[in-house]
Amino acid sequence: MVAGTTTVVGIVGCPVSHSLSPAMHNAAFKKSGLDWVYVPFRVEPDALSEALSGLPALGVRGVNVTVPHKERVMEYLHSFSPEAQAIGAVNTVSVERGALRGDNTDWLGFLRDIQELGIDPGGLRVLILGAGGAARAVGYALAISGARLIMCSSRNSGKGEAMARDLRSLAAGCETVFVPSDRCARVGGDVDIVVNSTPLGMAPMVEASPWPEEIPFPQCKLAYDLVYAPALTRFMEQGKATGATAANGLGMLVYQAAESFRIWTGMDAPVDVMRGAAARLAPA
């Protein structure tokens, strides 16, 4: 039951009605015996500044940030974790004595999930499709974990080139290059992991894939789709057809949420409880 003593956290985005985060966090709060509640806040792009400035006055302890705000939100925060600063995107905001601090837990969520799949990024060659905030978090995780080559591909050449340039400064041993979308076919067998960080494959575009149907999918070890609904995307099907391991982004979602829980509460999250809550509600 929500009372005057209940600590409030939530998620801001547009849309947020599909988010599994309220179910995951509320299940974790109940398991941990915390008088906390997690609620979704639909915030239109032109209302982001006002929404964030109201958090301290309302007594909200923190919020997760999802599309389309992960990069722009940084304009309105007072401080950042080193990871958020390096990535250039924030998915977790904490209210500390009236000031707003930004963190990024997406990178850790991705890294923990692929490690659970038995993938060590060290020495691997990776192609990332997309150049938004989530793509930057994935690139950061791979760069600091010893990936040998990161290819950043985006229809927006400016964002793709900027992402490659920023990643280049993180790890001297990791080569980073921009690959225009129409030249992805040239990577051929020179890639170990292909990551979809675009919304293609998510409702209402469930039949879509960022990889063109007329171009053979790379012979890779892992085809990882940050989309988690549906559970099996067209991108994953393309990867599986080549013999690759195919995974959706549900594990990344759970692990990034667990780290947000730790940042806000100072407690380790009950990861299995969060995973169970997400799995029960995730579309098949």
Backbone as CSV, one residue per row, in Angstrom:
resi,resn,N_x,N_y,N_z,CA_x,CA_y,CA_z,C_x,C_y,C_z
1,MET,0.852,-1.202,0.000,0.000,0.000,0.000,0.890,1.256,0.000
2,VAL,0.559,2.193,-0.866,1.311,3.447,-0.957,0.802,4.409,0.110
3,ALA,1.739,4.934,0.899,1.373,5.852,1.969,2.262,7.091,1.896
4,GLY,2.072,8.009,2.839,2.867,9.223,2.866,4.337,8.967,3.144
5,THR,4.629,7.795,3.668,6.011,7.433,3.963,6.698,6.679,2.824
6,THR,5.950,6.362,1.796,6.475,5.547,0.693,7.468,6.342,-0.147
7,THR,8.610,5.758,-0.436,9.610,6.374,-1.309,9.240,6.077,-2.757
8,VAL,9.236,7.118,-3.588,8.810,6.997,-4.980,10.000,7.083,-5.927
9,VAL,10.069,6.127,-6.844,10.976,6.171,-7.990,10.147,5.810,-9.210
10,GLY,10.749,5.912,-10.399,9.957,5.601,-11.582,10.776,5.621,-12.845
11,ILE,10.074,5.760,-13.953,10.711,5.791,-15.269,10.074,6.906,-16.080
12,VAL,10.898,7.693,-16.789,10.396,8.724,-17.692,10.767,8.343,-19.116
13,GLY,9.810,8.481,-19.998,10.029,8.148,-21.397,8.780,8.448,-22.184
14,CYS,8.822,8.157,-23.474,7.669,8.387,-24.337,7.790,7.460,-25.542
15,PRO,7.119,6.307,-25.502,6.105,5.877,-24.540,6.716,5.138,-23.359
16,VAL,5.885,4.842,-22.346,6.334,4.023,-21.209,5.321,2.938,-20.848
17,SER,4.179,2.908,-21.533,3.129,1.954,-21.158,3.574,0.506,-21.327
18,HIS,4.560,0.263,-22.201,5.019,-1.107,-22.458,6.105,-1.548,-21.488
19,SER,6.619,-0.647,-20.666,7.810,-0.914,-19.868,7.579,-2.029,-18.847
20,LEU,8.564,-2.902,-18.716,8.544,-3.958,-17.708,9.199,-3.492,-16.397
21,SER,9.771,-2.309,-16.395,10.503,-1.836,-15.227,9.632,-1.715,-13.973
22,PRO,8.389,-1.200,-14.044,7.582,-1.139,-12.817,7.387,-2.513,-12.184
23,ALA,7.105,-3.527,-12.989,6.902,-4.875,-12.441,8.174,-5.398,-11.795
24,MET,9.317,-5.200,-12.453,10.585,-5.701,-11.910,10.929,-5.036,-10.586
25,HIS,10.879,-3.708,-10.563,11.292,-2.991,-9.360,10.316,-3.178,-8.214
26,ASN,9.022,-3.176,-8.501,8.059,-3.351,-7.421,8.147,-4.747,-6.808
27,ALA,8.443,-5.745,-7.641,8.658,-7.093,-7.109,9.911,-7.124,-6.236
28,ALA,10.951,-6.408,-6.661,12.195,-6.362,-5.890,12.003,-5.624,-4.570
29,PHE,11.236,-4.536,-4.573,10.981,-3.798,-3.335,10.214,-4.669,-2.339
30,LYS,9.230,-5.392,-2.832,8.441,-6.264,-1.957,9.313,-7.352,-1.357
31,LYS,10.140,-7.981,-2.198,11.019,-9.046,-1.718,12.000,-8.520,-0.681
32,SER,12.456,-7.286,-0.847,13.464,-6.699,0.038,12.859,-6.022,1.264
33,GLY,11.533,-6.018,1.353,10.881,-5.415,2.512,10.972,-3.903,2.547
34,LEU,11.034,-3.264,1.378,11.171,-1.813,1.293,9.824,-1.152,1.017
35,ASP,9.568,-0.050,1.703,8.358,0.743,1.465,8.642,1.720,0.325
36,TRP,8.810,1.154,-0.847,9.102,1.914,-2.057,8.070,1.547,-3.123
37,VAL,7.875,2.440,-4.084,7.013,2.157,-5.234,7.649,2.753,-6.487
38,TYR,7.478,2.051,-7.595,8.057,2.453,-8.885,6.900,2.685,-9.855
39,VAL,6.844,3.874,-10.436,5.715,4.236,-11.302,6.212,4.771,-12.649
40,PRO,5.440,4.552,-13.712,5.808,5.090,-15.020,5.310,6.517,-15.192
41,PHE,6.162,7.382,-15.755,5.798,8.760,-16.064,5.987,8.979,-17.557
42,ARG,4.902,9.177,-18.275,5.020,9.512,-19.695,5.396,10.983,-19.801
43,VAL,6.553,11.248,-20.387,7.047,12.623,-20.508,7.363,12.906,-21.967
44,GLU,6.628,13.845,-22.540,6.872,14.236,-23.927,8.218,14.954,-24.028
45,PRO,8.864,14.895,-25.195,10.179,15.521,-25.337,10.226,16.985,-24.923
46,ASP,9.184,17.733,-25.219,9.231,19.169,-24.897,8.906,19.459,-23.423
47,ALA,8.633,18.412,-22.645,8.326,18.605,-21.226,9.412,18.010,-20.331
48,LEU,10.520,17.564,-20.917,11.544,16.872,-20.141,12.142,17.761,-19.054
49,SER,12.485,18.984,-19.394,13.098,19.883,-18.427,12.187,20.109,-17.225
50,GLU,10.904,20.392,-17.482,9.958,20.641,-16.403,9.763,19.402,-15.533
51,ALA,9.711,18.235,-16.167,9.513,16.992,-15.413,10.677,16.734,-14.466
52,LEU,11.879,16.922,-14.952,13.050,16.666,-14.120,13.174,17.683,-12.986
53,SER,12.887,18.935,-13.291,13.019,19.968,-12.256,12.007,19.768,-11.130
54,GLY,10.929,19.058,-11.411,9.916,18.821,-10.391,10.202,17.643,-9.480
55,LEU,11.183,16.812,-9.820,11.454,15.611,-9.016,11.818,15.936,-7.570
56,PRO,12.760,16.865,-7.313,13.100,17.147,-5.911,11.911,17.690,-5.114
57,ALA,11.125,18.552,-5.733,9.991,19.143,-5.019,8.952,18.094,-4.653
58,LEU,8.814,17.078,-5.490,7.837,16.016,-5.240,8.378,14.938,-4.305
59,GLY,9.660,15.007,-3.999,10.240,13.997,-3.141,10.543,12.691,-3.832
60,VAL,10.584,12.697,-5.160,10.922,11.485,-5.919,12.410,11.206,-5.749
61,ARG,12.760,9.956,-5.409,14.149,9.609,-5.121,14.991,9.437,-6.393
62,GLY,14.337,9.024,-7.479,15.086,8.834,-8.715,14.196,8.299,-9.809
63,VAL,14.715,8.320,-11.037,13.979,7.783,-12.181,14.943,7.101,-13.142
64,ASN,14.431,6.070,-13.789,15.102,5.555,-14.975,14.690,6.419,-16.156
65,VAL,15.513,6.432,-17.178,15.273,7.241,-18.374,15.318,6.321,-19.582
66,THR,14.278,6.365,-20.400,14.250,5.554,-21.606,13.990,6.452,-22.813
67,VAL,13.850,5.830,-23.995,13.699,6.594,-25.235,12.517,7.547,-25.131
68,PRO,12.671,8.750,-25.678,13.789,9.253,-26.481,14.725,10.186,-25.707
69,HIS,14.839,10.014,-24.389,15.474,11.026,-23.541,16.898,10.717,-23.081
70,LYS,17.464,9.563,-23.386,18.709,9.132,-22.737,19.890,10.067,-22.967
71,GLU,19.942,10.696,-24.115,21.047,11.609,-24.386,20.698,13.042,-23.982
72,ARG,19.510,13.487,-24.336,19.127,14.876,-24.069,18.998,15.165,-22.575
73,VAL,18.688,14.136,-21.780,18.510,14.345,-20.343,19.755,14.930,-19.696
74,MET,20.916,14.709,-20.292,22.165,15.175,-19.697,22.227,16.695,-19.592
75,GLU,21.457,17.381,-20.438,21.439,18.849,-20.393,20.897,19.377,-19.063
76,TYR,20.108,18.555,-18.352,19.373,19.055,-17.194,19.872,18.469,-15.867
77,LEU,20.998,17.766,-15.886,21.515,17.150,-14.670,22.684,17.951,-14.106
78,HIS,22.941,17.775,-12.824,23.988,18.539,-12.150,25.323,17.816,-12.104
79,SER,25.312,16.489,-12.118,26.551,15.721,-12.081,26.317,14.359,-12.721
80,PHE,27.427,13.672,-13.013,27.343,12.386,-13.706,28.373,11.417,-13.145
81,SER,28.071,10.142,-13.261,29.084,9.131,-12.985,30.103,9.166,-14.119
82,PRO,31.326,8.682,-13.897,32.314,8.636,-14.983,31.815,7.835,-16.189
83,GLU,31.060,6.765,-15.932,30.553,5.932,-17.035,29.547,6.703,-17.892
84,ALA,28.624,7.400,-17.248,27.639,8.186,-17.990,28.318,9.275,-18.799
85,GLN,29.316,9.913,-18.199,30.051,10.970,-18.895,30.742,10.410,-20.131
86,ALA,31.379,9.243,-20.000,32.098,8.642,-21.118,31.149,8.171,-22.207
87,ILE,30.007,7.628,-21.819,29.048,7.089,-22.790,28.290,8.218,-23.487
88,GLY,28.012,9.281,-22.754,27.233,10.369,-23.323,25.748,10.114,-23.290
89,ALA,25.319,9.280,-22.352,23.896,8.964,-22.213,23.635,8.525,-20.776
90,VAL,22.420,8.782,-20.296,22.020,8.462,-18.927,20.739,7.653,-18.951
91,ASN,20.694,6.595,-18.144,19.439,5.854,-18.006,18.965,5.782,-16.556
92,THR,19.748,6.360,-15.630,19.373,6.338,-14.214,19.692,7.702,-13.601
93,VAL,18.680,8.324,-13.021,18.848,9.617,-12.359,18.551,9.445,-10.873
94,SER,19.403,9.990,-10.028,19.192,9.985,-8.587,19.050,11.418,-8.092
95,VAL,18.144,11.621,-7.159,17.970,12.934,-6.543,18.744,12.931,-5.230
96,GLU,19.768,13.758,-5.149,20.639,13.802,-3.982,20.681,15.233,-3.439
97,ARG,20.017,15.448,-2.289,19.960,16.782,-1.661,19.529,17.859,-2.659
98,GLY,18.520,17.540,-3.441,17.953,18.486,-4.381,18.636,18.566,-5.724
99,ALA,19.787,17.892,-5.856,20.520,17.897,-7.124,20.296,16.575,-7.864
100,LEU,20.408,16.625,-9.188,20.163,15.451,-10.023,21.482,14.885,-10.546
101,ARG,21.730,13.606,-10.240,22.948,12.923,-10.678,22.569,11.855,-11.708
102,GLY,23.348,11.781,-12.779,23.085,10.818,-13.832,24.063,9.652,-13.815
103,ASP,23.534,8.456,-13.977,24.332,7.245,-14.103,23.914,6.510,-15.370
104,ASN,24.766,5.593,-15.795,24.395,4.703,-16.892,24.619,3.273,-16.428
105,THR,23.555,2.501,-16.382,23.658,1.088,-16.007,23.437,0.164,-17.194
106,ASP,23.100,0.726,-18.349,22.876,-0.102,-19.545,24.126,-0.892,-19.929
107,TRP,25.285,-0.237,-19.840,26.509,-0.904,-20.269,26.795,-2.139,-19.421
108,LEU,26.557,-2.011,-18.113,26.806,-3.138,-17.222,25.770,-4.239,-17.443
109,GLY,24.531,-3.838,-17.712,23.498,-4.823,-18.010,23.840,-5.654,-19.233
110,PHE,24.315,-4.987,-20.285,24.706,-5.699,-21.497,25.885,-6.627,-21.231
111,LEU,26.896,-6.112,-20.550,28.103,-6.903,-20.315,27.796,-8.137,-19.472
112,ARG,27.029,-7.969,-18.413,26.695,-9.120,-17.567,25.891,-10.156,-18.334
113,ASP,25.018,-9.703,-19.224,24.190,-10.657,-19.955,25.004,-11.463,-20.962
114,ILE,25.886,-10.823,-21.723,26.652,-11.608,-22.691,27.661,-12.515,-21.983
115,GLN,28.145,-12.083,-20.821,29.026,-12.961,-20.049,28.261,-14.186,-19.574
116,GLU,27.003,-13.996,-19.204,26.161,-15.123,-18.800,25.924,-16.079,-19.968
117,LEU,25.975,-15.535,-21.181,25.824,-16.359,-22.385,27.138,-17.043,-22.766
118,GLY,28.189,-16.802,-21.984,29.482,-17.426,-22.244,30.366,-16.668,-23.206
119,ILE,30.066,-15.379,-23.416,30.835,-14.560,-24.352,31.791,-13.642,-23.599
120,ASP,33.082,-13.767,-23.890,34.103,-12.850,-23.384,34.466,-11.906,-24.522
121,PRO,34.196,-10.599,-24.363,34.456,-9.653,-25.467,35.931,-9.496,-25.829
122,GLY,36.832,-9.940,-24.983,38.252,-9.733,-25.219,38.704,-10.257,-26.573
123,GLY,39.280,-9.370,-27.386,39.815,-9.746,-28.682,38.795,-9.932,-29.789
124,LEU,37.525,-9.677,-29.515,36.487,-9.920,-30.514,36.251,-8.700,-31.405
125,ARG,35.615,-8.992,-32.548,35.241,-7.959,-33.525,33.723,-7.825,-33.499
126,VAL,33.238,-6.592,-33.371,31.816,-6.364,-33.135,31.267,-5.325,-34.115
127,LEU,30.060,-5.584,-34.589,29.320,-4.626,-35.409,28.093,-4.205,-34.628
128,ILE,27.963,-2.896,-34.359,26.807,-2.354,-33.644,25.947,-1.587,-34.629
129,LEU,24.688,-1.976,-34.743,23.740,-1.309,-35.630,22.959,-0.284,-34.823
130,GLY,23.123,0.989,-35.156,22.497,2.064,-34.401,23.546,2.881,-33.672
131,ALA,23.196,4.121,-33.342,24.161,5.005,-32.689,23.519,5.886,-31.622
132,GLY,22.424,5.410,-31.040,21.768,6.162,-29.975,22.394,5.880,-28.620
133,GLY,21.690,6.261,-27.549,22.221,6.095,-26.208,22.498,4.651,-25.842
134,ALA,21.613,3.736,-26.230,21.818,2.319,-25.922,23.016,1.771,-26.682
135,ALA,23.175,2.181,-27.937,24.322,1.734,-28.740,25.620,2.206,-28.105
136,ARG,25.634,3.420,-27.612,26.841,3.955,-26.978,27.191,3.162,-25.713
137,ALA,26.168,2.761,-24.959,26.426,1.971,-23.756,27.015,0.615,-24.116
138,VAL,26.486,-0.008,-25.150,27.016,-1.291,-25.619,28.465,-1.133,-26.075
139,GLY,28.720,-0.092,-26.851,30.078,0.156,-27.326,31.052,0.374,-26.186
140,TYR,30.620,1.111,-25.175,31.465,1.360,-24.000,31.814,0.046,-23.313
141,ALA,30.805,-0.804,-23.088,31.039,-2.085,-22.425,32.048,-2.927,-23.183
142,LEU,31.934,-2.947,-24.487,32.835,-3.757,-25.311,34.243,-3.163,-25.346
143,ALA,34.332,-1.842,-25.451,35.639,-1.193,-25.550,36.458,-1.402,-24.288
144,ILE,35.826,-1.227,-23.117,36.595,-1.353,-21.872,36.832,-2.815,-21.502
145,SER,36.165,-3.739,-22.208,36.327,-5.172,-21.920,37.284,-5.847,-22.887
146,GLY,37.957,-5.051,-23.722,39.015,-5.608,-24.549,38.651,-6.015,-25.951
147,ALA,37.499,-5.567,-26.460,37.171,-5.865,-27.852,38.277,-5.334,-28.769
148,ARG,38.574,-6.076,-29.825,39.657,-5.674,-30.733,39.188,-4.656,-31.766
149,LEU,37.945,-4.803,-32.231,37.415,-3.930,-33.282,35.938,-3.699,-33.023
150,ILE,35.515,-2.431,-33.043,34.102,-2.076,-32.951,33.736,-1.267,-34.175
151,MET,32.790,-1.799,-34.952,32.280,-1.109,-36.130,30.924,-0.517,-35.793
152,CYS,30.794,0.780,-35.944,29.566,1.497,-35.621,28.836,1.814,-36.924
153,SER,27.618,1.305,-37.053,26.859,1.528,-38.280,25.557,2.247,-37.972
154,SER,25.290,3.296,-38.733,24.076,4.070,-38.519,23.673,4.766,-39.798
155,ARG,22.355,4.937,-39.988,21.881,5.726,-41.121,22.221,7.196,-40.931
156,ASN,22.376,7.594,-39.678,22.781,8.967,-39.359,24.303,8.986,-39.275
157,SER,24.953,9.396,-40.349,26.414,9.325,-40.395,27.065,10.201,-39.329
158,GLY,26.457,11.346,-39.015,27.023,12.226,-38.006,27.080,11.555,-36.644
159,LYS,25.968,10.903,-36.244,25.930,10.226,-34.951,26.845,9.007,-34.940
160,GLY,26.871,8.281,-36.070,27.717,7.093,-36.152,29.190,7.436,-36.062
161,GLU,29.604,8.472,-36.773,31.005,8.888,-36.743,31.389,9.430,-35.369
162,ALA,30.470,10.149,-34.733,30.747,10.679,-33.393,30.885,9.552,-32.386
163,MET,30.049,8.534,-32.504,30.131,7.397,-31.599,31.467,6.674,-31.765
164,ALA,31.888,6.440,-32.993,33.169,5.776,-33.241,34.319,6.608,-32.690
165,ARG,34.247,7.895,-32.875,35.307,8.777,-32.387,35.376,8.767,-30.864
166,ASP,34.222,8.818,-30.214,34.203,8.840,-28.755,34.687,7.516,-28.174
167,LEU,34.308,6.403,-28.780,34.754,5.091,-28.295,36.259,4.932,-28.461
168,ARG,36.799,5.538,-29.490,38.230,5.421,-29.792,39.084,5.941,-28.640
169,SER,38.552,6.883,-27.901,39.330,7.494,-26.814,39.296,6.671,-25.529
170,LEU,38.473,5.615,-25.490,38.298,4.862,-24.257,39.341,3.784,-24.043
171,ALA,39.768,3.134,-25.119,40.689,2.002,-24.985,41.659,2.011,-26.153
172,ALA,42.932,2.166,-25.845,43.941,2.289,-26.898,44.027,1.043,-27.767
173,GLY,43.727,-0.116,-27.205,43.859,-1.352,-27.971,42.647,-1.713,-28.796
174,CYS,41.623,-0.873,-28.768,40.384,-1.169,-29.497,40.253,-0.234,-30.698
175,GLU,40.229,-0.807,-31.881,40.023,-0.021,-33.098,38.530,0.228,-33.276
176,THR,38.156,1.466,-33.540,36.747,1.784,-33.767,36.608,2.516,-35.095
177,VAL,35.622,2.083,-35.884,35.408,2.676,-37.197,33.917,2.856,-37.444
178,PHE,33.599,3.822,-38.285,32.217,4.023,-38.715,32.004,3.294,-40.031
179,VAL,30.900,2.545,-40.108,30.538,1.821,-41.332,29.164,2.298,-41.777
180,PRO,29.051,2.988,-42.906,27.728,3.407,-43.381,26.784,2.217,-43.527
181,SER,25.506,2.433,-43.299,24.522,1.353,-43.334,24.566,0.555,-44.624
182,ASP,24.769,1.241,-45.744,24.727,0.550,-47.025,26.002,-0.226,-47.335
183,ARG,26.957,-0.202,-46.405,28.201,-0.946,-46.620,28.401,-2.081,-45.608
184,CYS,27.365,-2.352,-44.813,27.498,-3.401,-43.796,27.789,-4.767,-44.404
185,ALA,27.295,-4.999,-45.612,27.500,-6.301,-46.239,28.977,-6.618,-46.407
186,ARG,29.805,-5.590,-46.458,31.230,-5.808,-46.693,31.955,-6.400,-45.485
187,VAL,31.308,-6.383,-44.312,32.008,-6.939,-43.151,32.171,-8.443,-43.273
188,GLY,31.254,-9.099,-44.016,31.376,-10.530,-44.290,31.605,-11.351,-43.039
189,GLY,32.673,-12.135,-43.043,32.985,-12.977,-41.901,33.890,-12.307,-40.899
190,ASP,34.124,-11.009,-41.055,35.066,-10.304,-40.181,34.413,-9.770,-38.916
191,VAL,33.477,-10.517,-38.356,32.772,-10.043,-37.169,32.383,-11.242,-36.296
192,ASP,32.505,-11.063,-34.982,32.146,-12.111,-34.037,30.781,-11.880,-33.396
193,ILE,30.419,-10.610,-33.201,29.135,-10.262,-32.591,28.465,-9.176,-33.427
194,VAL,27.174,-9.336,-33.674,26.375,-8.283,-34.297,25.292,-7.888,-33.301
195,VAL,25.189,-6.588,-33.012,24.232,-6.084,-32.027,23.242,-5.148,-32.709
196,ASN,21.957,-5.414,-32.506,20.935,-4.480,-32.970,20.531,-3.577,-31.820
197,SER,20.861,-2.296,-31.926,20.447,-1.333,-30.904,19.414,-0.354,-31.466
198,THR,18.843,-0.685,-32.631,17.785,0.142,-33.222,16.431,-0.373,-32.734
199,PRO,15.346,0.404,-32.924,14.020,-0.078,-32.526,13.381,-1.020,-33.548
200,LEU,14.048,-1.280,-34.662,13.470,-2.167,-35.666,13.321,-3.577,-35.108
201,GLY,12.113,-4.106,-35.204,11.785,-5.394,-34.620,10.852,-5.254,-33.431
202,MET,10.778,-4.038,-32.883,9.867,-3.742,-31.775,8.499,-3.365,-32.335
203,ALA,7.438,-3.633,-31.591,6.100,-3.239,-32.018,6.071,-1.729,-32.299
204,PRO,5.426,-1.312,-33.392,4.612,-2.108,-34.307,5.408,-2.676,-35.492
205,MET,6.730,-2.641,-35.436,7.552,-3.077,-36.578,8.116,-4.475,-36.332
206,VAL,7.264,-5.397,-35.851,7.758,-6.696,-35.393,8.312,-7.568,-36.517
207,GLU,7.975,-7.290,-37.743,8.496,-8.083,-38.865,9.764,-7.469,-39.447
208,ALA,10.168,-6.342,-38.935,11.305,-5.623,-39.505,12.618,-6.051,-38.861
209,SER,13.702,-5.846,-39.605,15.052,-6.090,-39.104,15.971,-5.021,-39.665
210,PRO,16.974,-4.599,-38.901,17.928,-3.628,-39.436,18.872,-4.255,-40.455
211,TRP,18.895,-5.595,-40.511,19.761,-6.259,-41.483,18.955,-6.570,-42.741
212,PRO,19.357,-6.041,-43.908,18.589,-6.244,-45.141,18.433,-7.720,-45.488
213,GLU,17.233,-8.108,-45.887,16.954,-9.503,-46.201,17.769,-10.005,-47.384
214,GLU,18.103,-9.110,-48.302,18.806,-9.530,-49.519,20.308,-9.706,-49.318
215,ILE,20.801,-9.361,-48.127,22.237,-9.461,-47.850,22.479,-10.589,-46.848
216,PRO,23.387,-11.519,-47.137,23.656,-12.620,-46.199,24.081,-12.086,-44.829
217,PHE,23.527,-12.663,-43.771,23.874,-12.265,-42.414,25.290,-12.737,-42.113
218,PRO,26.072,-11.948,-41.374,27.458,-12.333,-41.086,27.555,-13.676,-40.358
219,GLN,28.625,-14.395,-40.590,28.898,-15.643,-39.888,29.518,-15.296,-38.534
220,CYS,28.667,-15.028,-37.557,29.138,-14.545,-36.261,28.845,-15.550,-35.148
221,LYS,29.392,-15.278,-33.965,29.132,-16.116,-32.800,27.813,-15.765,-32.134
222,LEU,27.500,-14.469,-32.106,26.340,-13.997,-31.358,25.606,-12.908,-32.117
223,ALA,24.294,-13.083,-32.259,23.413,-12.032,-32.781,22.577,-11.557,-31.602
224,TYR,22.857,-10.354,-31.116,22.226,-9.852,-29.893,21.303,-8.692,-30.233
225,ASP,20.037,-8.833,-29.867,19.037,-7.805,-30.158,18.600,-7.147,-28.856
226,LEU,18.801,-5.842,-28.732,18.360,-5.150,-27.527,16.845,-5.153,-27.390
227,VAL,16.135,-5.378,-28.501,14.682,-5.539,-28.447,14.370,-6.842,-27.700
228,TYR,13.389,-6.806,-26.798,13.024,-8.026,-26.061,11.557,-8.409,-26.247
229,ALA,10.822,-7.622,-26.996,9.431,-7.947,-27.298,9.160,-7.628,-28.762
230,PRO,8.979,-8.675,-29.585,8.789,-10.087,-29.248,10.083,-10.761,-28.790
231,ALA,9.922,-11.946,-28.180,11.076,-12.671,-27.649,12.010,-13.133,-28.754
232,LEU,11.448,-13.468,-29.914,12.241,-13.876,-31.076,12.000,-12.875,-32.191
233,THR,12.958,-12.025,-32.455,12.821,-11.004,-33.484,13.304,-11.529,-34.829
234,ARG,12.978,-10.802,-35.870,13.448,-11.193,-37.201,14.972,-11.135,-37.256
235,PHE,15.576,-10.166,-36.622,17.032,-10.067,-36.558,17.623,-11.327,-35.929
236,MET,17.030,-11.809,-34.845,17.509,-13.021,-34.202,17.340,-14.237,-35.121
237,GLU,16.234,-14.279,-35.830,16.026,-15.383,-36.775,17.107,-15.400,-37.847
238,GLN,17.470,-14.219,-38.329,18.525,-14.138,-39.340,19.846,-14.664,-38.789
239,GLY,20.147,-14.316,-37.540,21.376,-14.789,-36.935,21.360,-16.283,-36.703
240,LYS,20.243,-16.803,-36.189,20.137,-18.244,-35.917,20.292,-19.068,-37.179
241,ALA,19.827,-18.531,-38.298,19.909,-19.260,-39.568,21.348,-19.513,-39.993
242,THR,22.288,-18.732,-39.481,23.709,-18.926,-39.819,24.420,-19.821,-38.803
243,GLY,23.690,-20.209,-37.753,24.301,-21.022,-36.707,24.758,-20.231,-35.500
244,ALA,24.507,-18.937,-35.501,24.923,-18.099,-34.374,23.995,-18.288,-33.176
245,THR,24.509,-18.025,-31.992,23.655,-17.886,-30.819,22.877,-16.588,-30.964
246,ALA,21.583,-16.630,-30.690,20.748,-15.435,-30.804,20.124,-15.140,-29.447
247,ALA,20.199,-13.896,-29.028,19.652,-13.501,-27.724,18.937,-12.167,-27.840
248,ASN,17.848,-12.025,-27.063,17.177,-10.723,-27.011,17.667,-9.938,-25.798
249,GLY,17.119,-8.742,-25.612,17.645,-7.841,-24.601,17.011,-7.952,-23.226
250,LEU,16.252,-9.028,-22.958,15.605,-9.133,-21.658,16.625,-9.254,-20.523
251,GLY,17.681,-10.011,-20.747,18.715,-10.145,-19.719,19.397,-8.822,-19.431
252,MET,19.684,-8.058,-20.476,20.276,-6.733,-20.297,19.336,-5.843,-19.496
253,LEU,18.035,-5.912,-19.789,17.046,-5.109,-19.077,17.064,-5.435,-17.586
254,VAL,17.114,-6.723,-17.273,17.098,-7.147,-15.872,18.350,-6.670,-15.141
255,TYR,19.515,-6.873,-15.750,20.762,-6.523,-15.073,20.944,-5.012,-14.927
256,GLN,20.503,-4.227,-15.936,20.604,-2.774,-15.757,19.664,-2.309,-14.663
257,ALA,18.487,-2.947,-14.563,17.538,-2.588,-13.509,18.090,-2.932,-12.136
258,ALA,18.771,-4.073,-12.034,19.352,-4.480,-10.758,20.397,-3.470,-10.281
259,GLU,21.166,-2.927,-11.214,22.168,-1.933,-10.843,21.516,-0.611,-10.452
260,SER,20.436,-0.222,-11.127,19.699,0.981,-10.722,19.148,0.811,-9.308
261,PHE,18.607,-0.361,-9.018,18.095,-0.689,-7.682,19.199,-0.490,-6.644
262,ARG,20.400,-0.975,-6.928,21.514,-0.854,-5.987,21.895,0.614,-5.773
263,ILE,21.931,1.388,-6.862,22.291,2.804,-6.759,21.307,3.549,-5.863
264,TRP,20.018,3.305,-6.045,19.001,4.024,-5.283,18.913,3.575,-3.830
265,THR,18.963,2.266,-3.610,18.677,1.732,-2.270,19.925,1.423,-1.451
266,GLY,21.083,1.247,-2.111,22.280,0.818,-1.421,22.283,-0.659,-1.102
267,MET,21.326,-1.409,-1.643,21.201,-2.845,-1.392,21.395,-3.630,-2.679
268,ASP,21.875,-4.852,-2.562,21.940,-5.732,-3.722,20.529,-6.122,-4.129
269,ALA,20.283,-6.139,-5.420,18.947,-6.451,-5.914,18.701,-7.959,-5.940
270,PRO,17.464,-8.379,-5.700,17.102,-9.788,-5.876,16.891,-10.072,-7.371
271,VAL,17.987,-10.364,-8.068,17.967,-10.450,-9.528,16.986,-11.502,-10.017
272,ASP,16.937,-12.652,-9.357,16.032,-13.711,-9.806,14.570,-13.280,-9.713
273,VAL,14.244,-12.508,-8.684,12.879,-11.995,-8.536,12.555,-11.027,-9.661
274,MET,13.504,-10.165,-9.989,13.292,-9.198,-11.074,13.163,-9.914,-12.412
275,ARG,13.996,-10.925,-12.613,13.935,-11.677,-13.869,12.588,-12.391,-14.009
276,GLY,12.122,-12.972,-12.908,10.825,-13.661,-12.942,9.682,-12.723,-13.252
277,ALA,9.700,-11.527,-12.661,8.648,-10.546,-12.907,8.649,-10.101,-14.363
278,ALA,9.853,-9.889,-14.898,9.955,-9.470,-16.307,9.492,-10.580,-17.241
279,ALA,9.908,-11.806,-16.952,9.568,-12.931,-17.833,8.059,-13.193,-17.864
280,ARG,7.393,-12.979,-16.734,5.940,-13.217,-16.695,5.173,-12.250,-17.578
281,LEU,5.688,-11.040,-17.737,4.964,-10.012,-18.489,5.497,-9.794,-19.905
282,ALA,6.694,-10.287,-20.186,7.282,-10.066,-21.507,6.462,-10.788,-22.576
283,PRO,6.136,-10.093,-23.679,5.394,-10.749,-24.759,6.186,-11.920,-25.336
284,ALA,5.454,-12.946,-25.745,6.106,-14.131,-26.320,6.676,-13.806,-27.686
